[in-house]
Amino acid sequence: MSKPRILVARAVFPETLARLEQHFEVEHNQADQVWSKQDLAARLRGKAGAFTTGTERIDAEVLAACPELKVCANMAVGYNNFDVPAMTARKVLATNTPDVLTETTADFGFALLMATARRVTESEHYLRAGKWTKWSYDMFAGAEVHGSTLGILGMGRIGQGIAKRGAHGFGMDVIYHNRSRLSPDLEAACKARYVSKEELLETADHLVLVLPYSAESHHTIGAAELAQMKPTATLVNIARGGIVDDGALAAALRDRRIAAAGLDVFEGEPKVHPDLLTVPNVVLTPHIASATVQTRRAMADLAADNLIGFLVNGRPLTPLNPEVLS
Ligand code: DGY
């Protein structure tokens, strides 16, 4: 019997490719080109499965061009690149990679918070530029992290990981806001207190965004919300670009309406709002929160397991629209 045909839409670990090739006839992209939507659709035509990352948009238009497609396995926990209702309507299974990246991403959220509050990259640029000629009492004085108030917007698995690091490691007072409140047990484990969005914005010394992107969460943080924050506060976004209005944030940072920001994700990435590149009080990283070798391998393995699980055994591990299976 011939093997099902799949597309691996971006470069992956050679071991992942070798494993997929045991089960499938694979068209790959080890040259790691970023295809246009038309090119992606053309390559997906005649394929039963796709191994995607957050950069491939699978929507009604792409699906209409690829009637043989049965499954798209995203190598990411976020799946705002998928139009899941359109996939469900066409009986195309969507999968993502939850859990395997939770702790690594929470580590990075904390790293970005620390770097932002303590002005790590700004001071390093100063040193590298040869500007450091003497020690002085207020040089790169930043914001206290231990014992301060940590606000978390979006209290899923990663948000809870950040809360635990803040509460247990840094003695922070943790407050959060989420669509639904955590159970008392989870709140106790995270030492976190549920507050309104207004109280979160007004009270947090450090506000970390970890909520999923959707039409509803678009520009959750814009000029009005930034104005509600303390002028001494820091903002960290490890969720998705588009949750923050980057133009409004750049203006707030320039005018010191908040103290600093740490951003791993950007609206329209890999493009970055030009005004963010001109303000010194922002730490910018290229969407690397889950990027450790072990975690990226675990994500690739889980995406491959989902393709094999579904197309070979009929049992995907982490389906997003399990109704397609019935
Ligand atoms: C995720 O898993 O959603 C990360 O942001 C990588 O895309």
Boltz pocket constraint, residues with backbone or C-beta under 6 A from the ligand:
constraints:
  - pocket:
      binder: B
      contacts: [[A, 54], [A, 75], [A, 76], [A, 77], [A, 78], [A, 79], [A, 97], [A, 101], [A, 238], [A, 239], [A, 287], [A, 290]]
      max_distance: 6.0
